[in-house]
Amino acid sequence: MNRAVGLGLAGLFVLLLALAWWGWSRAGLALLQLNMSLC
């Protein structure tokens, strides 16, 4: 396996992981704000 290809795949995986974490944190904050406004 080419080293550059492995590095690119690793970078893509990290990018997807960061994007997923950001999305989940945003969703969690939105749900928390909604919960606070309902109470």
N, CA, C and O atoms as a Maestro MAE file, in Angstrom:
{
 s_m_m2io_version
 :::
 2.0.0
}

f_m_ct {
 s_m_title
 :::
 protein
 m_atom[156] {
  # First column is atom index #
  i_m_mmod_type
  r_m_x_coord
  r_m_y_coord
  r_m_z_coord
  i_m_residue_number
  s_m_chain_name
  s_m_pdb_residue_name
  s_m_pdb_atom_name
  i_m_atomic_number
  :::
  1 25 0.852 -1.205 0.000 1 A "MET " " N  " 7
  2 3 0.000 0.000 0.000 1 A "MET " " CA " 6
  3 2 0.886 1.253 0.000 1 A "MET " " C  " 6
  4 15 1.891 1.321 0.708 1 A "MET " " O  " 8
  5 25 0.501 2.209 -0.786 2 A "ASN " " N  " 7
  6 3 1.275 3.439 -0.879 2 A "ASN " " CA " 6
  7 2 1.124 4.263 0.398 2 A "ASN " " C  " 6
  8 15 0.041 4.336 0.979 2 A "ASN " " O  " 8
  9 25 2.216 4.876 0.823 3 A "ARG " " N  " 7
  10 3 2.192 5.635 2.063 3 A "ARG " " CA " 6
  11 2 1.311 6.875 1.957 3 A "ARG " " C  " 6
  12 15 0.597 7.221 2.897 3 A "ARG " " O  " 8
  13 25 1.368 7.543 0.799 4 A "ALA " " N  " 7
  14 3 0.566 8.745 0.597 4 A "ALA " " CA " 6
  15 2 -0.932 8.412 0.639 4 A "ALA " " C  " 6
  16 15 -1.735 9.178 1.172 4 A "ALA " " O  " 8
  17 25 -1.290 7.257 0.067 5 A "VAL " " N  " 7
  18 3 -2.696 6.842 0.073 5 A "VAL " " CA " 6
  19 2 -3.155 6.565 1.499 5 A "VAL " " C  " 6
  20 15 -4.258 6.949 1.887 5 A "VAL " " O  " 8
  21 25 -2.309 5.901 2.274 6 A "GLY " " N  " 7
  22 3 -2.646 5.615 3.671 6 A "GLY " " CA " 6
  23 2 -2.799 6.892 4.468 6 A "GLY " " C  " 6
  24 15 -3.703 7.019 5.294 6 A "GLY " " O  " 8
  25 25 -1.898 7.847 4.212 7 A "LEU " " N  " 7
  26 3 -1.953 9.128 4.916 7 A "LEU " " CA " 6
  27 2 -3.228 9.888 4.551 7 A "LEU " " C  " 6
  28 15 -3.863 10.503 5.407 7 A "LEU " " O  " 8
  29 25 -3.589 9.836 3.281 8 A "GLY " " N  " 7
  30 3 -4.802 10.507 2.814 8 A "GLY " " CA " 6
  31 2 -6.052 9.889 3.435 8 A "GLY " " C  " 6
  32 15 -6.975 10.600 3.834 8 A "GLY " " O  " 8
  33 25 -6.070 8.559 3.513 9 A "LEU " " N  " 7
  34 3 -7.216 7.872 4.112 9 A "LEU " " CA " 6
  35 2 -7.318 8.201 5.598 9 A "LEU " " C  " 6
  36 15 -8.415 8.392 6.123 9 A "LEU " " O  " 8
  37 25 -6.171 8.265 6.270 10 A "ALA " " N  " 7
  38 3 -6.164 8.598 7.694 10 A "ALA " " CA " 6
  39 2 -6.685 10.025 7.906 10 A "ALA " " C  " 6
  40 15 -7.457 10.282 8.829 10 A "ALA " " O  " 8
  41 25 -6.254 10.946 7.039 11 A "GLY " " N  " 7
  42 3 -6.712 12.326 7.147 11 A "GLY " " CA " 6
  43 2 -8.209 12.448 6.910 11 A "GLY " " C  " 6
  44 15 -8.901 13.213 7.581 11 A "GLY " " O  " 8
  45 25 -8.694 11.675 5.940 12 A "LEU " " N  " 7
  46 3 -10.118 11.699 5.625 12 A "LEU " " CA " 6
  47 2 -10.930 11.148 6.798 12 A "LEU " " C  " 6
  48 15 -11.988 11.677 7.138 12 A "LEU " " O  " 8
  49 25 -10.419 10.077 7.408 13 A "PHE " " N  " 7
  50 3 -11.089 9.469 8.549 13 A "PHE " " CA " 6
  51 2 -11.168 10.444 9.722 13 A "PHE " " C  " 6
  52 15 -12.205 10.562 10.374 13 A "PHE " " O  " 8
  53 25 -10.054 11.144 9.985 14 A "VAL " " N  " 7
  54 3 -10.017 12.122 11.075 14 A "VAL " " CA " 6
  55 2 -10.992 13.265 10.796 14 A "VAL " " C  " 6
  56 15 -11.675 13.747 11.699 14 A "VAL " " O  " 8
  57 25 -11.045 13.693 9.522 15 A "LEU " " N  " 7
  58 3 -11.945 14.778 9.141 15 A "LEU " " CA " 6
  59 2 -13.402 14.368 9.356 15 A "LEU " " C  " 6
  60 15 -14.200 15.142 9.882 15 A "LEU " " O  " 8
  61 25 -13.739 13.150 8.945 16 A "LEU " " N  " 7
  62 3 -15.101 12.656 9.135 16 A "LEU " " CA " 6
  63 2 -15.434 12.542 10.617 16 A "LEU " " C  " 6
  64 15 -16.546 12.863 11.037 16 A "LEU " " O  " 8
  65 25 -14.468 12.083 11.404 17 A "LEU " " N  " 7
  66 3 -14.678 11.934 12.841 17 A "LEU " " CA " 6
  67 2 -14.936 13.291 13.489 17 A "LEU " " C  " 6
  68 15 -15.829 13.427 14.326 17 A "LEU " " O  " 8
  69 25 -14.140 14.307 13.093 18 A "ALA " " N  " 7
  70 3 -14.305 15.650 13.645 18 A "ALA " " CA " 6
  71 2 -15.661 16.235 13.236 18 A "ALA " " C  " 6
  72 15 -16.332 16.890 14.034 18 A "ALA " " O  " 8
  73 25 -16.049 15.990 11.988 19 A "LEU " " N  " 7
  74 3 -17.327 16.492 11.497 19 A "LEU " " CA " 6
  75 2 -18.492 15.849 12.250 19 A "LEU " " C  " 6
  76 15 -19.456 16.522 12.613 19 A "LEU " " O  " 8
  77 25 -18.392 14.542 12.477 20 A "ALA " " N  " 7
  78 3 -19.445 13.818 13.209 20 A "ALA " " CA " 6
  79 2 -19.527 14.321 14.653 20 A "ALA " " C  " 6
  80 15 -20.622 14.512 15.183 20 A "ALA " " O  " 8
  81 25 -18.359 14.539 15.296 21 A "TRP " " N  " 7
  82 3 -18.345 15.023 16.673 21 A "TRP " " CA " 6
  83 2 -18.947 16.420 16.768 21 A "TRP " " C  " 6
  84 15 -19.691 16.721 17.701 21 A "TRP " " O  " 8
  85 25 -18.616 17.281 15.784 22 A "TRP " " N  " 7
  86 3 -19.153 18.641 15.764 22 A "TRP " " CA " 6
  87 2 -20.670 18.605 15.606 22 A "TRP " " C  " 6
  88 15 -21.389 19.342 16.281 22 A "TRP " " O  " 8
  89 25 -21.155 17.736 14.704 23 A "GLY " " N  " 7
  90 3 -22.594 17.615 14.475 23 A "GLY " " CA " 6
  91 2 -23.325 17.133 15.723 23 A "GLY " " C  " 6
  92 15 -24.390 17.643 16.072 23 A "GLY " " O  " 8
  93 25 -22.729 16.130 16.395 24 A "TRP " " N  " 7
  94 3 -23.362 15.597 17.602 24 A "TRP " " CA " 6
  95 2 -23.391 16.632 18.714 24 A "TRP " " C  " 6
  96 15 -24.385 16.744 19.431 24 A "TRP " " O  " 8
  97 25 -22.293 17.400 18.868 25 A "SER " " N  " 7
  98 3 -22.248 18.424 19.914 25 A "SER " " CA " 6
  99 2 -23.265 19.533 19.633 25 A "SER " " C  " 6
  100 15 -23.907 20.043 20.550 25 A "SER " " O  " 8
  101 25 -23.404 19.897 18.359 26 A "ARG " " N  " 7
  102 3 -24.398 20.908 17.982 26 A "ARG " " CA " 6
  103 2 -25.815 20.411 18.274 26 A "ARG " " C  " 6
  104 15 -26.643 21.154 18.800 26 A "ARG " " O  " 8
  105 25 -26.087 19.150 17.929 27 A "ALA " " N  " 7
  106 3 -27.403 18.570 18.168 27 A "ALA " " CA " 6
  107 2 -27.682 18.486 19.672 27 A "ALA " " C  " 6
  108 15 -28.796 18.757 20.122 27 A "ALA " " O  " 8
  109 25 -26.666 18.111 20.434 28 A "GLY " " N  " 7
  110 3 -26.819 18.017 21.886 28 A "GLY " " CA " 6
  111 2 -27.124 19.380 22.506 28 A "GLY " " C  " 6
  112 15 -27.975 19.493 23.388 28 A "GLY " " O  " 8
  113 25 -26.422 20.411 22.036 29 A "LEU " " N  " 7
  114 3 -26.653 21.766 22.552 29 A "LEU " " CA " 6
  115 2 -28.051 22.259 22.189 29 A "LEU " " C  " 6
  116 15 -28.719 22.901 22.999 29 A "LEU " " O  " 8
  117 25 -28.490 21.956 20.967 30 A "ALA " " N  " 7
  118 3 -29.819 22.376 20.524 30 A "ALA " " CA " 6
  119 2 -30.899 21.694 21.368 30 A "ALA " " C  " 6
  120 15 -31.878 22.324 21.767 30 A "ALA " " O  " 8
  121 25 -30.706 20.394 21.635 31 A "LEU " " N  " 7
  122 3 -31.672 19.655 22.452 31 A "LEU " " CA " 6
  123 2 -31.694 20.206 23.877 31 A "LEU " " C  " 6
  124 15 -32.751 20.303 24.500 31 A "LEU " " O  " 8
  125 25 -30.513 20.566 24.386 32 A "LEU " " N  " 7
  126 3 -30.435 21.112 25.737 32 A "LEU " " CA " 6
  127 2 -31.162 22.452 25.826 32 A "LEU " " C  " 6
  128 15 -31.884 22.710 26.789 32 A "LEU " " O  " 8
  129 25 -30.970 23.301 24.818 33 A "GLN " " N  " 7
  130 3 -31.642 24.604 24.799 33 A "GLN " " CA " 6
  131 2 -33.153 24.426 24.676 33 A "GLN " " C  " 6
  132 15 -33.921 25.151 25.309 33 A "GLN " " O  " 8
  133 25 -33.577 23.463 23.865 34 A "LEU " " N  " 7
  134 3 -34.997 23.194 23.697 34 A "LEU " " CA " 6
  135 2 -35.597 22.719 25.023 34 A "LEU " " C  " 6
  136 15 -36.693 23.130 25.402 34 A "LEU " " O  " 8
  137 25 -34.864 21.853 25.716 35 A "ASN " " N  " 7
  138 3 -35.314 21.339 26.998 35 A "ASN " " CA " 6
  139 2 -35.428 22.465 28.021 35 A "ASN " " C  " 6
  140 15 -36.372 22.497 28.810 35 A "ASN " " O  " 8
  141 25 -34.470 23.386 28.006 36 A "MET " " N  " 7
  142 3 -34.482 24.516 28.938 36 A "MET " " CA " 6
  143 2 -35.666 25.452 28.648 36 A "MET " " C  " 6
  144 15 -36.293 25.971 29.571 36 A "MET " " O  " 8
  145 25 -35.958 25.657 27.373 37 A "SER " " N  " 7
  146 3 -37.042 26.568 27.016 37 A "SER " " CA " 6
  147 2 -38.415 25.960 27.324 37 A "SER " " C  " 6
  148 15 -39.375 26.687 27.582 37 A "SER " " O  " 8
  149 25 -38.504 24.636 27.298 38 A "LEU " " N  " 7
  150 3 -39.779 23.975 27.578 38 A "LEU " " CA " 6
  151 2 -40.096 23.990 29.066 38 A "LEU " " C  " 6
  152 15 -41.263 24.056 29.452 38 A "LEU " " O  " 8
  153 25 -39.057 23.928 29.910 39 A "CYS " " N  " 7
  154 3 -39.288 23.887 31.354 39 A "CYS " " CA " 6
  155 2 -39.753 25.239 31.882 39 A "CYS " " C  " 6
  156 15 -39.994 25.384 33.081 39 A "CYS " " O  " 8
  :::
 }
 m_bond[155] {
  # First column is bond index #
  i_m_from
  i_m_to
  i_m_order
  :::
  1 1 2 1
  2 2 3 1
  3 3 4 2
  4 3 5 1
  5 5 6 1
  6 6 7 1
  7 7 8 2
  8 7 9 1
  9 9 10 1
  10 10 11 1
  11 11 12 2
  12 11 13 1
  13 13 14 1
  14 14 15 1
  15 15 16 2
  16 15 17 1
  17 17 18 1
  18 18 19 1
  19 19 20 2
  20 19 21 1
  21 21 22 1
  22 22 23 1
  23 23 24 2
  24 23 25 1
  25 25 26 1
  26 26 27 1
  27 27 28 2
  28 27 29 1
  29 29 30 1
  30 30 31 1
  31 31 32 2
  32 31 33 1
  33 33 34 1
  34 34 35 1
  35 35 36 2
  36 35 37 1
  37 37 38 1
  38 38 39 1
  39 39 40 2
  40 39 41 1
  41 41 42 1
  42 42 43 1
  43 43 44 2
  44 43 45 1
  45 45 46 1
  46 46 47 1
  47 47 48 2
  48 47 49 1
  49 49 50 1
  50 50 51 1
  51 51 52 2
  52 51 53 1
  53 53 54 1
  54 54 55 1
  55 55 56 2
  56 55 57 1
  57 57 58 1
  58 58 59 1
  59 59 60 2
  60 59 61 1
  61 61 62 1
  62 62 63 1
  63 63 64 2
  64 63 65 1
  65 65 66 1
  66 66 67 1
  67 67 68 2
  68 67 69 1
  69 69 70 1
  70 70 71 1
  71 71 72 2
  72 71 73 1
  73 73 74 1
  74 74 75 1
  75 75 76 2
  76 75 77 1
  77 77 78 1
  78 78 79 1
  79 79 80 2
  80 79 81 1
  81 81 82 1
  82 82 83 1
  83 83 84 2
  84 83 85 1
  85 85 86 1
  86 86 87 1
  87 87 88 2
  88 87 89 1
  89 89 90 1
  90 90 91 1
  91 91 92 2
  92 91 93 1
  93 93 94 1
  94 94 95 1
  95 95 96 2
  96 95 97 1
  97 97 98 1
  98 98 99 1
  99 99 100 2
  100 99 101 1
  101 101 102 1
  102 102 103 1
  103 103 104 2
  104 103 105 1
  105 105 106 1
  106 106 107 1
  107 107 108 2
  108 107 109 1
  109 109 110 1
  110 110 111 1
  111 111 112 2
  112 111 113 1
  113 113 114 1
  114 114 115 1
  115 115 116 2
  116 115 117 1
  117 117 118 1
  118 118 119 1
  119 119 120 2
  120 119 121 1
  121 121 122 1
  122 122 123 1
  123 123 124 2
  124 123 125 1
  125 125 126 1
  126 126 127 1
  127 127 128 2
  128 127 129 1
  129 129 130 1
  130 130 131 1
  131 131 132 2
  132 131 133 1
  133 133 134 1
  134 134 135 1
  135 135 136 2
  136 135 137 1
  137 137 138 1
  138 138 139 1
  139 139 140 2
  140 139 141 1
  141 141 142 1
  142 142 143 1
  143 143 144 2
  144 143 145 1
  145 145 146 1
  146 146 147 1
  147 147 148 2
  148 147 149 1
  149 149 150 1
  150 150 151 1
  151 151 152 2
  152 151 153 1
  153 153 154 1
  154 154 155 1
  155 155 156 2
  :::
 }
}
